């Protein structure tokens, strides 16, 4: 593993600590001191890693491009291309493990970045508008390269699932019938009480609160909806150091992943549950979750 990747991974972990502490502990003096230390750490490490991060981003784009043009080999049952939508306060770099796994399985993938709105903190409504355009562009690109699937699949982590649900529920979007399957991983489909304590990363955080409009949108009859949830054990802190002390876990209905209750992930009757893993919220993009999603993605 390169130094650049290690540094970027560490920045992401520190960033997750930042978000969690801001959400849960912003009222205490001690944690304000902790936040100061964390913020300085993020600034230093970000400066050190910036050059490597840019090269990694370019590498990911090239990997996706190579995969898009090189998979299938004339197979009659080629899997549908997959859009990978990141969650709250995050970006497309979280999909590194899944990109490798998708490539091995010959599945075309597109990690999504929102360029027309705030990528990390944009609203579900704004992200949904951009998804409509990106789905169209992807289908056009596939047609131009000699492959023209009429549909795509979407895999979304956390708030990314809400972005996708809003897109699918709005018939004004011309491409909302082009999604065969939506797989939501750790998505707060009924909101999360943890979000009520935070004003960090607006307006995205408003979409995560119980009762938010995006949690109440209807289903799209052209799409099958699937969920994967985390049933985390807070005694396994080494499994998830960013959720320090498991305080979020103790405040939520059980089971949960430290930030989102399983009952919220699986809140709608038309969702199909693909299973649970023992990972916490920010670790839900591992090989374990991929194996649960794989039968849908390969078309079995």
Backbone as a ProteinNet text record, in pm:
[ID]
protein_1_A
[PRIMARY]
XXXXXXXXXXXXXXXXXXXXXXXXXXXXXXXXXXXXXXXXXXXXXXXXXXXXXXXXXXXXXXXXXXXXXXXXXXXXXXXXXXXXXXXXXXXXXXXXXXXXXXXXXXXXXXXXXXXXXXXXXXXXXXXXXXXXXXXXXXXXXXXXXXXXXXXXXXXXXXXXXXXXXXXXXXXXXXXXXXXXXXXXXXXXXXXXXXXXXXXXXXXXXXXXXXXXXXXXXXXXXXXXXXXXXXXXXXXXXXXXXXXXXXXXXXXXXXXXXXXXXXXXXXXXXXXXXXXXXXXXXXXXXXXXXXXXXXXXXXXX
[TERTIARY]
86.7	0	89.7	61.3	144.9	123.5	223.7	211.5	91.3	65.1	-49.2	-179.6	-196.3	-320.7	-334.9	-224	-228.8	-269.9	-209	-241.1	-385.3	-434.8	-574	-669.4	-634.5	-719.5	-722.4	-604	-599.1	-677.5	-669.6	-748.2	-895.3	-937.1	-1079.7	-1123.3	-1036.8	-1070.8	-1078.9	-980.3	-982.6	-1105.9	-1142.6	-1261.5	-1387	-1394.7	-1510.3	-1516.5	-1397.7	-1395	-1446.8	-1403.6	-1446.2	-1597.8	-1657.6	-1803.3	-1874.2	-1824.2	-1891.6	-1885	-1766.6	-1756	-1838.3	-1840.5	-1921.3	-2067.5	-2112	-2252.6	-2291.5	-2199.4	-2239.8	-2188.8	-2077.6	-2015.2	-1980.5	-2042.5	-1996.1	-2017.9	-2086.2	-2118	-2014.6	-1915.2	-1824.3	-1691.4	-1629.5	-1502.4	-1392.2	-1391.9	-1286.9	-1288.6	-1405.9	-1414.9	-1386.8	-1408.8	-1367.2	-1215.7	-1144.7	-999.8	-961.4	-1033.4	-1007.1	-1029.6	-1140.4	-1171.8	-1062.4	-1003.1	-895.2	-777.1	-742.1	-630.4	-660.3	-783.2	-821.6	-816.6	-868.7	-871.9	-731.5	-639.2	-501.3	-441.2	-473	-420.6	-469	-597	-653.1	-583.1	-559.3	-495	-355.1	-279.3	-141.4	-137.2	-218.4	-213.9	-270.2	-371.6	-428.4	-324.7	-246.3	-140.4	-39.3	-2.3	96.3	44.9	-87.2	-142.6	-200.8	-208.7	-284	-232.6	-100.4	-47.2	-80.8	-68.2	-99.2	-246.4	-329.6	-474.1	-514.4	-454.7	-488.8	-451	-333.6	-292.4	-380.3	-426.8	-516.9	-648.8	-701	-828.5	-817.9	-704.6	-685.5	-677.7	-609.9	-598.2	-733	-819.7	-952.8	-1033	-1022.8	-1096.9	-1049.6	-916.8	-863.1	-906.2	-906.6	-951.8	-1094.7	-1180.1	-1320.1	-1332.3	-1251.3	-1257.3	-1214.3	-1103.6	-1056.9	-1161.1	-1223.3	-1324	-1444.2	-1482.7	-1600.8	-1582.6	-1460.5	-1438.3	-1391.3	-1353.3	-1291.2	-1370.3	-1488.1	-1562.5	-1660	-1705.9	-1813	-1760.3	-1669.4	-1612.2	-1715.9	-1827.9	-1929.1	-2026.7	-2022.4	-2113.9	-2257.6	-2346.9	-2486.9	-2559.1	-2511.1	-2576.4	-2484	-2434.8	-2344.1	-2416.4	-2355.1	-2419.5	-2441.6	-2543.2	-2569.8	-2460.6	-2431.5	-2336.4	-2389.9	-2297.6	-2334.5	-2287.7	-2379.7	-2345.5	-2319.1	-2208.7	-2170.9	-2186.3	-2282.5	-2312.7	-2269	-2179.6	-2128.6	-2229.7	-2198	-2290.9	-2251.7	-2310.3	-2296.1	-2151.8	-2104.6	-1970.7	-1860.6	-1890	-1795.2	-1771.3	-1698.8	-1676.5	-1653.1	-1628.6	-1620.9	-1504.9	-1406.8	-1289.9	-1323.6	-1442.3	-1477.9	-1502.3	-1512.6	-1549.4	-1429.3	-1311.3	-1190.5	-1200.8	-1245.1	-1256.5	-1356.9	-1470.1	-1573.4	-1527.5	-1452.9	-1403.5	-1319.4	-1231.4	-1148.5	-1234.6	-1335.4	-1421.1	-1508	-1560.6	-1642.1	-1559.2	-1438	-1350.9	-1321.9	-1297.5	-1271	-1391.2	-1511	-1632.2	-1680.3	-1600.6	-1635.3	-1757.3	-1778.5	-1894.5	-1850.1	-1907	-1876.9	-1925.8	-1844.9	-1885	-1852	-1930.6	-1914.7	-1924.7	-1812.9	-1819.4	-1868.5	-1973.3	-2037.9	-1978.3	-1948.3	-1913.9	-2014.4	-2066.1	-2164.3	-2090.2	-2088.2	-2014	-2098.6	-2228	-2315.8	-2372.1	-2346.5	-2389	-2278.6	-2295.9	-2195	-2183.9	-2068.5	-2051.6	-2071	-2012.1	-2016.7	-2139	-2185.3	-2289.4	-2412.8	-2429.2	-2544.1	-2672.3	-2785.9	-2915.4	-2949.3	-3037.1	-3083.6	-3154	-3228.3	-3299.6	-3202.3	-3094.8	-2996.4	-2919.5	-2884.4	-2812.9	-2901.3	-3030.6	-3122.7	-3128.5	-3130.6	-3131.8	-3007.5	-2895.1	-2771.3	-2762.9	-2819.7	-2822.7	-2897	-3004.8	-3080.2	-2990.4	-2908.2	-2817.1	-2705.2	-2654.7	-2543.7	-2587.5	-2707.3	-2758.7	-2770	-2821.7	-2834.2	-2698.4	-2600.4	-2467.5	-2404.6	-2424.4	-2369.1	-2431	-2562.2	-2629.2	-2583	-2564.2	-2514.5	-2374	-2288.9	-2152.2	-2149.5	-2236.9	-2242.8	-2286.9	-2382.1	-2428.4	-2316.4	-2240.9	-2133.1	-2021.8	-2003.9	-1898.8	-1950	-2071.4	-2124.8	-2205.2	-2224.7	-2306.4	-2414.9	-2537.7	-2646.6	-2748.8	-2713.2	-2811.9	-2921.6	-3040.9	-3152.2	-3163.5	-3087	-3095.1	-2958	-2953.1	-2833.6	-2874.8	-2777.5	-2799.3	-2736	-2787.3	-2727.7	-2696.7	-2575.5	-2539.8	-2507	-2569.9	-2553.2	-2526.3	-2433.8	-2402.5	-2464.9	-2526.2	-2576.2	-2670.1	-2645.6	-2733.8	-2743	-2644.7	-2651.3	-2777.6	-2825.8	-2949.2	-3069.4	-3067.4	-3175.3	-3169.7	-3049.6	-3035	-3099.6	-3070.2	-3123.3	-3274.5	-3326.7	-3471.7	-3545.4	-3491.7	-3555	-3552.7	-3442.7	-3433.3	-3536.6	-3547.2	-3638.7	-3785.4	-3814.3	-3953.8	-4009.2	-3924.3	-3967.7	-3983.8	-4106.3	-4132.6	-4099.1	-4066.6	-4022.1	-3881.4	-3809.4	-3677	-3691.3	-3642	-3666.5	-3599.9	-3497.9	-3423.8	-3452	-3557.1	-3581.6	-3639.3	-3671	-3717.3	-3603.1	-3481.5	-3367.4	-3289.3	-3339.8	-3268.5	-3338.8	-3270.1	-3329.1	-3330.4	-3218.9	-3204.8	-3132.9	-3183.2	-3116.2	-3079.2	-2949.9	-2901.8	-2853.6	-2920.4	-2889.2	-2816.5	-2699.3	-2615.9	-2609.3	-2667.3	-2665.9	-2740.2	-2836.8	-2911.4	-3015.6	-3017.6	-3117.5	-3252.2	-3319.8	-3442.7	-3556.3	-3547.2	-3641.7	-3569.1	-3451.1	-3371.7	-3293.2	-3210.7	-3134.3	-3142	-3176.4	-3179.3	-3046.9	-2936.1	-2805.6	-2799.9	-2863.5	-2860	-2929.8	-3022.1	-3092.9	-3000.9	-2886.9	-2792.4	-2689.3	-2698.1	-2591.1	-2642.1	-2560.1	-2580.7	-2462.5	-2382.1	-2262.4	-2298.1	-2236.1	-2250.4	-2392.4	-2437.5	-2567.6	-2555.2	-2663.1	-2795.9	-2811.9	-2706.5	-2718.7	-2770.3	-2722.4	-2760.9	-2911	-2975.5	-3120.9	-3195.4	-3138.7	-3201.2	-3193.2	-3108.1	-3086.1	-3173.4	-3245	-3324.1	-3457.7	-3503.5	-3633.6	-3743.8	-3825.1	-3933.9	-3898.1	-3771.6	-3731	-3805.4	-3829.7	-3909.6	-3851	-3718.7	-3656.7	-3675.2	-3702.3	-3725.2	-3867.1	-3952.5	-4093.7	-4133.6	-4040	-4074.3	-4121.9	-4200.6	-4257.4	-4162.7	-4211.2	-4131.9	-4150.1	-4055.3	-4062.5	-4089.1	-4199.1	-4239.6	-4146.9	-4059.8	-3965.1	-3837.1	-3823.9	-3699.3	-3725.6	-3633.1	-3636.6	-3541.3	-3589.1	-3513.6	-3459.2	-3329.9	-3265.2	-3188.8	-3173.3	-3099.7	-2994.9	-2888.6	-2786.4	-2761.5	-2762.7	-2748.8	-2635.7	-2583.5	-2479.7	-2538.2	-2505.2	-2542.2	-2411.6	-2370.9	-2237.3	-2235.3	-2126	-2103.2	-2001.8	-2042.7	-1950.6	-1833.2	-1837.9	-1721.9	-1604.8	-1632.5	-1527.5	-1477.9	-1427.6	-1388.6	-1274	-1187.1	-1078.3	-1131.7	-1253	-1318.7	-1363.9	-1383	-1439.2	-1393.4	-1265.8	-1214.2	-1275.6	-1335.3	-1391	-1516.6	-1583.8	-1700.5	-1656.1	-1580.3	-1514.2	-1613.6	-1591	-1673.3	-1808.7	-1845.9	-1975.7	-2093.5	-2074.2	-2180.4	-2302.6	-2279.7	-2391.6	-2473.3	-2404.9	-2471.9	-2568.1	-2526	-2607.4	-2730	-2727	-2837.8	-2943.8	-2916.4	-3004.8	-3078.3	-3193.2	-3259.2	-3165.3	-3169.9	-3084	-3162.2	-3091.2	-2950	-2926.5	-2801.1	-2764.4	-2617.3	-2572.7	-2433.1	-2349.3	-2403.6	-2335.3	-2386.7	-2451	-2509.5	-2651.4	-2684.1	-2815.9	-2876.3	-2998.2	-3063.8	-3098.7	-3091.8	-3133.5	-3279.8	-3361.4	-3503.6	-3523.4	-3433.8	-3442.4	-3400.5	-3294.2	-3248.4	-3358.9	-3429.7	-3529.5	-3672.4	-3692.8	-3818.5	-3938.1	-3914.7	-4025.6	-4058	-4186	-4228.9	-4186.4	-4158.9	-4119.7	-3969.4	-3893.8	-3750.4	-3727.2	-3628.1	-3587.1	-3454.1	-3451.6	-3333.1	-3234.8	-3114.3	-3009.6	-2925	-2939.7	-2866	-2797.9	-2734.6	-2662.3	-2516.4	-2429.7	-2291.6	-2260.4	-2145.4	-2107.2	-2032	-2024.9	-1948.3	-2025	-1949.4	-2010.1	-2035.8	-2101.1	-2153.4	-2047.7	-1935.9	-1835.5	-1753.1	-1770.1	-1697.2	-1785.3	-1900.8	-1998.3	-1971.3	-1857.1	-1824.6	-1709.1	-1720.7	-1617	-1657.2	-1572.4	-1602.1	-1727.8	-1754	-1872.4	-2001	-2011.6	-2131.2	-2137	-2020.8	-2018.2	-2072.4	-2034.8	-2081.1	-2232.5	-2290.7	-2435.8	-2503.6	-2439.4	-2496.2	-2466.6	-2363.2	-2312.6	-2418.2	-2502.2	-2602.2	-2691.4	-2724.5	-2807.3	-2725.6	-2600.4	-2517.2	-2479.2	-2459.3	-2423	-2546.3	-2662.2	-2787	-2833.2	-2791.2	-2835.3	-2970
-119.4	0	123.5	221.7	340.3	434.1	521.8	621.9	710.4	746.2	832.2	770.3	641.5	574.2	567.5	536.9	532	665.9	773.2	906	942.1	911.7	943.7	865.5	739.5	658.9	717	762.9	818.4	948.8	1030.2	1153.4	1121.5	1018.5	982.7	941	860.9	818.6	939.6	1029.5	1148.8	1232.1	1239.8	1317	1259.1	1126.6	1061.8	1092.2	1093.6	1129.8	1272	1359.9	1499.2	1510.3	1443.5	1448.2	1394	1278	1215.1	1303.2	1358.8	1443.1	1570.4	1627.2	1747.8	1717	1602	1565.4	1533.3	1467.3	1409.8	1486.2	1554.8	1609	1757.5	1831.3	1965.7	2058.6	2014.5	2102.7	2102.9	2011.2	2001.4	2067.9	2126.4	2195.2	2099.5	1981.4	1884.9	1846.1	1824.1	1780.4	1894.2	2019.2	2130	2127.5	2090.1	2079.2	1964.8	1854.5	1739.3	1778.5	1851.5	1891.9	1981.2	2068	2154.5	2071.2	1969.5	1881.5	1806.4	1754	1677.5	1764.8	1889.3	1978.8	2010.4	2038.2	2064.9	1943.6	1824.3	1700.8	1685.7	1713.8	1702.6	1797.3	1922.2	2020.3	1975.6	1926.9	1885.7	1767.3	1665.5	1543.9	1568.7	1655.2	1686.2	1751.1	1844.3	1908.8	1805.7	1712.7	1610.3	1518.3	1489.1	1385.9	1441	1573.9	1631.9	1585.9	1584.3	1541.6	1398.3	1309.8	1168.9	1148.4	1228.5	1213.1	1242.7	1346.6	1380.5	1267.3	1205.8	1097.4	975.9	951.5	839.5	861.5	985.9	1015.5	989.2	1031.2	1006.9	857.3	784.9	640.3	572.2	617.1	558.8	582.4	704.7	734.1	645.4	623.6	538.7	394.7	346.6	210.3	191.5	289.2	280.6	279.6	365.9	373.7	242.7	185.1	57.9	-50.1	-50.3	-151.7	-136	-12.1	12	-40.2	-34.3	-73.8	-217.8	-279.5	-410.3	-525.3	-504.2	-612.2	-674.7	-788.8	-852.2	-955.6	-915.4	-1010.6	-1079.7	-1010.9	-1070.3	-1157.7	-1158.9	-1241.5	-1197.2	-1291.7	-1261	-1206.1	-1235.9	-1189.6	-1096.6	-995.7	-901.8	-824.5	-815.8	-740.8	-595.2	-535.6	-394.4	-308.8	-193.1	-102.3	-53.4	-20.6	16.2	158.2	239.9	370.6	355.1	410.4	403.5	542.2	557.7	688.8	693.6	783.3	797.9	868.5	874.5	930.4	1066.8	1099.9	1228.9	1258.2	1378.5	1419.3	1337.1	1268.2	1173.5	1207.2	1120.5	1138.4	1002.7	1003.6	879.4	789.5	842.6	761.8	647.2	649.2	543.2	409.6	409.7	288.3	205.5	233.2	166.8	14.3	-39.5	-185.8	-240.2	-175.8	-221.9	-211.4	-110	-96.9	-218.6	-260.7	-378.4	-503.6	-518.7	-636.9	-636.8	-522.2	-511.5	-541	-490.7	-514.7	-664	-731.9	-876.2	-952.9	-903.3	-971	-922.2	-836	-790.9	-700.8	-622.5	-534.3	-390.1	-323	-182.7	-97.3	-0.7	81.3	228.4	313.3	458.5	520.1	549.2	621.1	763.8	804.6	932.3	1045.1	1155.1	1281.2	1385.6	1463.3	1566.5	1698.1	1739.1	1857.4	1984.5	1970.5	2086.7	2131.2	2054.7	2090.5	2046	2077	2040.6	1888.4	1834.3	1689.7	1621.9	1677.9	1614.8	1654.3	1777.3	1829.9	1879.5	1841.2	1884.6	1815.1	1876.8	1819.3	1700.7	1615.6	1501.9	1551	1661.4	1715.5	1760.1	1830.1	1874.7	1757.2	1661.7	1544.5	1462.4	1456	1381.5	1441.8	1574.2	1641.5	1604.8	1603.5	1571.7	1424.4	1337.8	1195.4	1172.2	1244.5	1231.2	1257.6	1361	1394.8	1292	1244.5	1149.8	1014.2	971	844.6	855.7	968.6	988.1	985.4	1052.2	1055.7	916.6	839.5	704.3	616.5	624.5	546.3	588.6	718.3	767.8	717	717.9	668.7	521.2	443.8	300.9	276.3	355.4	342.3	375.8	479.6	523.9	421	337.5	236.6	100.8	99.1	-23.7	-108.9	-62.4	-135.4	-41.4	-82.5	10.3	-54.6	-77.3	-129.6	-27.1	-73.8	17.1	57.1	-12.2	15.4	9.1	62.5	55.1	7.6	-27.9	-53.4	59.6	83.2	180.7	112.8	135.3	97.3	226.3	247.5	373.9	349	427.5	420.2	537.3	511	613.9	709.8	841.2	939.2	919.5	856.6	830.5	754.5	668.8	597.4	689.9	794.9	893.8	977.2	1012.5	1083	1001.9	871.3	783.6	768.7	757.1	744	866.9	984.9	1108.8	1113.1	1074.9	1068.1	972.6	854.1	752.7	791	866.4	898.8	1013.7	1087.2	1206.3	1174.2	1164.1	1129.4	1241.5	1358.8	1467.8	1441.6	1351.7	1314	1208.8	1240.6	1156.5	1019.7	1005.9	879.7	798.8	833.3	763.4	623.5	587.5	451.2	361.1	413.9	340.1	263.1	257.8	189.5	58.1	-51.8	-183.6	-215.7	-190.3	-224.2	-113.3	-82.9	9.8	-67.2	-72.9	-138	-29.4	-16.7	87.7	26.4	77.9	23.9	124.6	88	178.1	307.9	308	430.8	459.2	581.2	616.4	647.7	544.6	564	622.5	613.3	681.5	785.2	826.1	922.5	858.6	939.6	894.5	999.4	959.1	1054.8	1126.3	1063.7	1126.7	1257.6	1261.3	1381.3	1499.4	1473.1	1581.8	1665.6	1608.6	1677.8	1758.8	1759.6	1818.1	1921	2021.9	2118.2	2117.1	2012.9	2002	1953.4	2011.5	1967.8	1992.7	2116.2	2153.8	2177.9	2156	2112.1	1961.1	1885.3	1739.6	1683.8	1738.9	1684.2	1694.4	1793.4	1806.9	1688.6	1630.3	1515.2	1388.3	1388.6	1269.3	1266.8	1374.2	1383.6	1311.9	1244.3	1175.8	1271.3	1226.2	1307.9	1395.1	1395.7	1476.2	1430.7	1523.9	1495.6	1382.6	1376	1273.9	1133	1121.3	988.4	937.5	1025.1	989.9	971.6	981	968.6	826.4	815.2	685.5	599.9	482.2	387.8	408.9	359.9	357	212.9	189.5	52.1	-14.6	62.4	5.4	-44.8	-18.2	-48.2	-141	-232.8	-315.8	-254.3	-244.2	-180	-284.8	-275.3	-369.6	-294.1	-358.1	-297	-391.7	-332.2	-400.4	-312	-369.3	-290.2	-343.3	-255	-293.1	-319.6	-435.6	-470.5	-475.5	-357.3	-339.9	-368.2	-427.4	-451.5	-348.8	-252.7	-146.4	-194.5	-319.3	-371.3	-394.8	-398.5	-418.6	-283.2	-200.6	-64.4	-61.3	-162.1	-165.3	-184.3	-239	-255.2	-120.4	-21.8	105.5	217.5	254.4	354.2	492.5	520.8	653.7	679.4	573.2	589.7	570	664.4	650.1	625.8	517.9	487.3	428.1	424.4	368.8	446.3	577.5	656.6	664.5	680.5	683.1	556.7	445.6	315.8	313.5	365	359.3	449	549.8	643.3	599.9	494.9	453.9	324.3	301.4	171	60.7	-53.3	-166.3	-260.5	-324.2	-308.7	-184.7	-140.3	-27.9	-37.8	52.8	50	159.6	218.4	326.2	463	472.6	598.2	582.7	465.3	443.7	313.1	316.6	192.8	102.8	-27.5	-121.8	-97.9	-62.8	-38.9	77.8	174.8	286.3	242.8	166.2	115.9	37	-44.3	-136.9	-88.2	42.6	100.7	83.6	58.3	48.9	-96.2	-124.3	-261.6	-315.5	-229	-275.9	-296.6	-270.9	-299.7	-449.3	-501.8	-641.4	-644.9	-711.9	-717.1	-821.3	-777.7	-868.6	-924.2	-867.2	-918.8	-809.7	-851.8	-762.8	-807	-711.9	-745.2	-685.6	-720	-672.6	-539.7	-476.6	-354	-231.4	-130.5	-2.4	76.6	190.3	264.8	297.6	352.6	396.2	281.9	161.9	45.1	-47.7	2.2	-83.6	-105.8	-62.3	-81.9	-180.7	-290.9	-393.9	-509.3	-611	-731.7	-802	-790.5	-856.2	-804.6	-673.3	-615	-643.4	-643.9	-673.5	-812.8	-908.7	-1046.4	-1057.7	-976.1	-975.8	-915.3	-815.8	-747.3	-817.2	-897.4	-954	-1028.7	-1113.5	-1184.4	-1089.3	-975.2	-877.7	-814.1	-781	-709.1	-795.2	-924.9	-1012.6	-1067.8	-1038.4	-1078.4	-1218.5	-1273.8	-1409.9	-1408.1
0	0	0	-86.9	-97.7	18.8	39	144.4	121	-8	-38.7	3	-24.1	13.3	163.6	234	380.6	437.4	385.1	436.1	409.5	286.9	254	342.1	368.9	455.5	595.5	643.7	778	785.7	679.1	676.4	685.9	611.9	614.9	755.1	824.7	961	1053.1	1043.7	1126.9	1096.8	965.5	927.1	988.7	993.5	1053.8	1203.7	1269.2	1411	1427.6	1339.2	1343.2	1336.3	1238.3	1220.1	1343.1	1395.5	1508.9	1632.8	1659.1	1777.5	1764.1	1644.3	1625.3	1649.9	1607.7	1619.2	1762.3	1837.2	1964.4	2086.5	2072.4	2191	2183.5	2093.2	2069.2	2187.7	2291.8	2402.3	2514	2514.6	2628.2	2598.6	2704.1	2686.9	2647.6	2713	2684.4	2537.7	2485.6	2346.8	2250	2293	2209.1	2193.2	2302.8	2293.6	2201.6	2214.4	2126.8	1981.7	1955.8	1819.8	1762.6	1847.4	1801.1	1755.3	1836.8	1801.6	1673.3	1663.3	1544.1	1420.7	1432.4	1317.3	1268.3	1362.1	1323.9	1256	1309.5	1250.2	1107.2	1086	951	855.4	899.6	813.3	774.9	872.7	846	750.9	782.5	702	562.5	552	421	332.1	388.9	311.1	265	352.8	318.5	210.6	214.8	126.2	-1.2	-15.6	-126.3	-261.3	-279.1	-407.1	-437.9	-337.5	-358	-383.1	-315.6	-333.3	-475.9	-535.8	-673	-766.7	-744.9	-831.7	-813.9	-688.1	-662.8	-734.3	-728.4	-794.3	-943.7	-1004	-1146.3	-1174.3	-1083.9	-1100.7	-1095	-1002.7	-991.2	-1117.7	-1172.9	-1295	-1409	-1417.5	-1523.1	-1503.9	-1377.6	-1349.7	-1394.6	-1362.2	-1402	-1551.9	-1620.1	-1764.9	-1827.3	-1777.9	-1831.5	-1810.9	-1695.1	-1666.3	-1757.4	-1786.3	-1868.1	-2009.5	-2060.1	-2198.1	-2210.7	-2098.3	-2108	-2051.2	-1995.8	-1934.4	-2030.6	-1995.2	-2072.7	-2169.1	-2262	-2355.2	-2441.1	-2472.5	-2557	-2483	-2351.1	-2273	-2296.2	-2299.7	-2329.3	-2207.6	-2088.3	-1966.8	-1889.3	-1956.3	-1893.6	-1783.8	-1663.9	-1555.6	-1592.9	-1535.3	-1559.2	-1495.5	-1554	-1489.9	-1356.1	-1266.1	-1129.3	-1097.7	-1048.8	-995	-846.2	-797.9	-657.2	-596.2	-504.9	-448.1	-301.9	-271.7	-134.7	-45.9	83.2	179.8	232.9	344.5	413.2	452	415.4	454.3	392	283.4	226.2	79.7	10.1	-133.2	-197.8	-327.3	-404.5	-365.8	-291.7	-256.2	-160.9	-99.3	-3.7	-73	-205.4	-278	-324.5	-273.7	-323.2	-318.6	-206.9	-193.5	-294	-303.6	-396.5	-542	-575	-712.5	-751	-661.4	-688.9	-705.9	-620	-625.2	-750	-786	-907.6	-1031.4	-1032.5	-1147	-1163	-1050.4	-1056.2	-1109	-1080.3	-1125.6	-1261.7	-1325.4	-1459.3	-1465	-1360.5	-1354.8	-1373.9	-1471.1	-1496.6	-1380.6	-1338.2	-1223.6	-1246.9	-1183.3	-1192.1	-1052.7	-986.7	-859.2	-885.6	-816.8	-845.2	-761.7	-828.9	-763.8	-809.5	-716.5	-749.6	-774.6	-900.4	-939.8	-939.2	-956.6	-967.3	-832.4	-729.9	-594	-498.2	-371.2	-272.5	-264.5	-302.7	-310.7	-175.7	-70.7	60.7	141.6	124.8	213.4	138.7	13.9	-63.7	-20	-50.7	-14.4	-103.6	-55.2	-135.4	-260.9	-251	-366.5	-475.4	-436.9	-535.2	-594.6	-511.7	-561.3	-654.6	-626.5	-712.6	-852.4	-859.3	-990	-1070.3	-1003.7	-1073.1	-1110.1	-1027.5	-1061.5	-1193.3	-1213.2	-1337.7	-1458.3	-1449.4	-1558.3	-1572.1	-1459.6	-1465.3	-1519	-1482.8	-1538.2	-1690	-1738.3	-1882.3	-1950.6	-1890.5	-1948.2	-1953.1	-1847.6	-1843.7	-1950.7	-1965.4	-2069.1	-2208.3	-2226.9	-2355.7	-2383.7	-2281.5	-2297.4	-2332.2	-2268.7	-2297.3	-2441.5	-2487.5	-2625.9	-2723.3	-2693.3	-2781.5	-2793.2	-2689.5	-2692.5	-2740.4	-2791.8	-2849.7	-2755	-2633.3	-2536.6	-2487.7	-2499.1	-2466.1	-2373.5	-2249.1	-2155.3	-2133	-2114.2	-2091.3	-1944.9	-1859.3	-1716.6	-1651.2	-1530.1	-1447.3	-1309	-1227	-1084.5	-1005	-886.2	-795	-662.5	-612.2	-476	-402.6	-287.8	-216.7	-69	-15.4	127.3	200.3	315	404.5	331.5	338.2	274.7	124.4	64.2	-79	-117.6	-25.9	-50.9	-54.5	28.4	27.4	-100.4	-143.9	-271.6	-384.1	-384.4	-489.1	-477.8	-357.3	-339	-389	-360.6	-408.2	-560.9	-620.4	-766.3	-824.4	-766.5	-818.8	-800.1	-695.9	-664.1	-747	-814	-887.2	-1035.3	-1081.2	-1221.4	-1318	-1265.4	-1351.9	-1404.8	-1339.9	-1386.5	-1496.3	-1613.9	-1731.3	-1723.1	-1638	-1631.4	-1505.9	-1432.1	-1305.8	-1326.1	-1449.6	-1477.8	-1524.6	-1525.4	-1579.8	-1474.5	-1351.3	-1243.2	-1211.4	-1234.4	-1208.9	-1059.8	-992.9	-851.1	-775.9	-657.9	-566.3	-440.1	-408.9	-287.5	-192.3	-78.4	19.9	139.3	168.9	275.7	390.3	504.4	619.8	596.4	508.2	477.6	585.5	642	743.8	678.9	631.7	556.3	638.9	769.1	857.6	942.6	899.3	973.4	1086.4	1150.8	1267	1377.3	1499.6	1611.3	1632.4	1593.1	1609.1	1530.6	1414.5	1330.1	1394.7	1486.3	1553.2	1640.5	1677.7	1765.2	1688.5	1555.6	1475.6	1375.6	1353.2	1244.9	1149	1159.5	1077.2	937.6	837.1	697.4	645.2	661.3	605.1	455.2	378.8	423.2	435	406	404.8	536.2	649.2	779	803	742.7	759.3	698.4	593.5	527.5	610.8	712.8	794.4	919.9	944.1	1066.3	1051.2	1155.8	1148.8	1104.9	1010.1	960	842.2	801	685.4	560.3	469.6	350.9	266.6	258	173.1	228.4	358	416.7	389.4	338.5	319.7	173.5	81.6	-59.8	-90.1	-195.5	-231.6	-313	-350.4	-427	-577	-652.3	-798	-838.4	-904	-936.8	-1037.4	-1100.2	-1196.9	-1130.6	-1002.5	-930.6	-813.2	-789.4	-669.7	-567.1	-443.2	-336.5	-239.1	-209.3	-119	-9.4	105.5	215.8	272.8	322.5	401.9	523.6	641.9	764.4	850.7	934.3	1030	1167.3	1222.7	1360.5	1438.5	1484.7	1541.1	1690.8	1736.4	1878.4	1927.9	2011.7	2052.8	2137.3	2184	2256.9	2162.7	2033.9	1933.6	1884.7	1977	1941.7	1842	1844.8	1748.6	1608	1598.6	1469	1414.3	1502.5	1459.8	1552.6	1547.6	1642	1624.9	1506.7	1485.4	1567.5	1613.7	1700.5	1844	1893.5	2022.9	2135.8	2207.9	2323.6	2292	2166.3	2130.2	2186.7	2209.5	2271	2180.4	2050	1956.7	1962.4	1976.2	1986.7	2104.9	2218	2339.6	2331.3	2244.7	2233.3	2133.7	2060.3	1950.8	1982.5	1916	1927.5	1879.6	1945.2	1908.9	1816.9	1723.7	1689.7	1603.8	1598.1	1513.1	1476.3	1389.4	1345.1	1410.9	1517.2	1585.1	1547.2	1430.8	1384.2	1332.8	1278.5	1217.7	1269.6	1322.4	1367.7	1249.1	1270	1166.5	1128.9	1227.7	1200.6	1104.1	1103.8	1009.5	869.8	861.8	731.7	663	739.9	684.5	706.7	708.9	755.2	661.9	534.3	439.5	405.1	393.1	367.7	233.5	136.8	3.5	-10	97.5	95.7	115.1	44.9	61.3	136.3	249.7	333.8	281.6	248.2	201.5	315.2	434.7	549.1	629.4	738.3	828.3	837	868.7	901.6	1038.7	1092.4	1225.8	1221.3	1104.6	1090.5	1139.5	1182.8	1218.2	1090.5	1105.6	990.8	885.4	928.3	831.5	773.7	827.7	776.4	693.8	652.9	585.5	436	389.2	247.8	233.3	304.9	304.5	213.4	209.7	132.3	184.4	315.3	372.3	308.9	298.2	238.4	88.2	26.1	-118	-147.3	-66.6	-88.5	-72.7	14.8	29	-94.4	-153.1	-269.5	-401.1	-403.6	-530.4	-611.5	-552.2	-635	-715.3	-657.7	-729.1	-841.6	-811.2	-908.1	-1027.9	-1006.7	-1119.5	-1190.1	-1135	-1202.2	-1173.5	-1058.1	-1023.9	-956
[MASK]
++++++++++++++++++++++++++++++++++++++++++++++++++++++++++++++++++++++++++++++++++++++++++++++++++++++++++++++++++++++++++++++++++++++++++++++++++++++++++++++++++++++++++++++++++++++++++++++++++++++++++++++++++++++++++++++++++++++++++++++++++++++++++++++++++++++++++++++++++++++++++++++++++++++++++++

